[in-house]
Amino acid sequence: MPASNVSASTTIAASPATVFAILADPRQHARIDGSGTVRGSLSGPERLELGSEFGMDMKMGAPYRIKNKVVELEEDRLIAWRHIGTHRWRYELAAQADGTTLVTETWDLSHCNGVTKWVLGAMGYPKRHTRGIEQTLVNLKAAAEADAAAEAG
């Protein structure tokens, strides 16, 4: 069965700018990673922009390094990157009337061909990524709310 997009959302008691600052800083990705695979930032700019490339130390079984490229970016609203595959890790931020931010993370396969979707599905990535996304959002919420409190304090 071919894999399909996986996404989840959470509301964070912080501004979109505070949340985006974490997502746009590859050095903070290990801080929020819920999959347990991101070990740290290997290379790249301090703040990502459209077209930025950044490398990460990873571990899924064995340690490895991956290079990512930012392929979508709207300041404080959207950021997405991909690595060698055509699937994307995408974060959409929407400011809410009460000052919070609705964040949706998606493992986006819309740019993949049918064979790639089938292989990813057969390897169990949708189920694995569902758990990882849910935990990443928990971690992002805690990080952003802590940063917002520090900014206010």
C-alpha positions in Angstrom: 0.0 0.0 0.0 1.4 3.4 -0.9 2.2 5.8 1.9 0.2 9.0 2.3 0.8 12.3 4.1 0.9 12.2 7.8 0.2 15.3 9.9 -0.8 16.5 13.3 -1.5 19.9 14.9 -1.2 21.6 18.3 -1.8 25.0 19.8 1.2 26.7 21.4 1.0 29.6 23.8 3.6 31.6 21.9 3.7 33.9 18.9 4.4 32.6 15.4 7.7 34.5 15.5 8.8 32.6 18.6 7.8 29.2 17.2 9.3 30.0 13.8 12.6 31.1 15.4 13.0 27.5 16.7 12.1 25.9 13.4 14.3 28.2 11.3 17.4 27.4 13.5 18.8 24.0 12.6 20.8 23.9 15.8 17.5 23.6 17.7 16.1 20.7 15.7 17.6 18.1 18.1 15.8 20.0 20.9 12.4 19.4 19.4 12.8 16.1 17.6 10.3 13.6 18.7 11.5 10.7 16.5 14.7 10.2 18.4 16.8 10.3 15.2 18.1 13.8 15.1 21.4 14.0 17.0 22.5 17.6 16.2 23.3 20.2 13.6 26.3 19.4 11.5 26.4 22.4 9.2 24.4 25.2 7.8 23.4 28.8 8.6 22.2 29.9 12.0 18.8 30.9 10.5 17.3 29.1 7.5 15.9 30.9 4.5 14.6 29.6 1.2 17.3 27.6 -0.5 19.4 27.1 2.6 21.1 23.8 3.0 21.9 22.3 6.3 23.3 19.0 7.5 22.3 16.9 10.5 23.8 14.1 12.4 21.2 11.4 12.6 20.7 7.9 14.0 18.2 5.3 12.9 19.9 2.1 13.9 23.3 3.2 12.7 24.5 6.8 12.8 24.5 8.8 9.5 24.5 12.3 8.2 21.9 13.9 6.0 21.8 17.1 4.0 18.5 19.0 3.8 17.4 21.9 1.6 14.7 24.5 2.6 12.1 24.3 -0.3 9.3 26.4 1.1 9.5 29.4 3.4 7.1 32.2 4.5 8.5 34.1 7.5 6.5 33.2 10.7 4.0 31.1 8.6 5.6 28.2 6.8 8.9 26.3 6.5 9.6 23.0 4.7 12.7 21.1 3.9 13.6 17.9 2.1 16.7 15.8 1.8 17.6 13.4 -1.0 14.1 12.2 -1.2 11.3 14.3 -2.6 9.2 14.1 0.5 9.1 17.2 2.8 9.0 18.0 6.5 6.6 20.9 6.6 5.5 23.2 9.4 2.5 25.6 9.0 1.9 28.3 11.6 -1.3 30.2 12.0 -1.7 33.1 14.5 -4.8 32.7 16.6 -7.0 35.6 18.0 -6.0 34.7 21.6 -2.3 35.2 20.9 -1.5 31.5 20.5 -0.2 29.7 17.4 -1.7 26.7 15.7 1.1 24.6 14.3 0.6 21.8 11.9 3.5 19.5 11.0 3.2 17.3 7.9 5.4 14.6 6.4 4.4 15.7 2.9 4.6 13.1 0.1 2.8 15.2 -2.5 6.1 15.6 -4.5 6.8 11.9 -4.5 6.1 9.5 -7.4 4.0 6.3 -6.8 7.0 4.0 -6.5 8.5 6.2 -3.8 5.2 6.3 -1.9 4.9 2.5 -2.2 8.4 1.9 -0.9 8.0 4.3 2.0 4.7 2.7 2.9 6.1 -0.8 2.8 9.0 0.3 5.1 6.4 1.5 7.7 7.3 5.2 7.6 3.7 6.5 8.0 3.2 4.8 11.3 6.7 5.7 12.5 6.4 9.3 11.4 2.9 9.7 13.1 4.5 8.9 16.5 7.5 11.2 15.7 5.4 14.1 14.6 3.1 13.9 17.6 6.1 13.9 20.0 7.9 16.6 18.0 4.8 18.8 18.5 4.8 18.1 22.2 8.5 19.1 22.3 8.1 22.2 20.1 5.2 23.3 22.4 7.4 23.0 25.5 10.4 24.7 23.8 8.4 27.6 22.4 6.4 28.2 25.6 9.6 28.2 27.6 11.2 30.7 25.1 8.1 32.9 25.2 8.2 32.9 29.0 11.9 33.9 28.9 11.2 36.7 26.4 8.4 38.0 28.7 10.4 37.6 31.9 
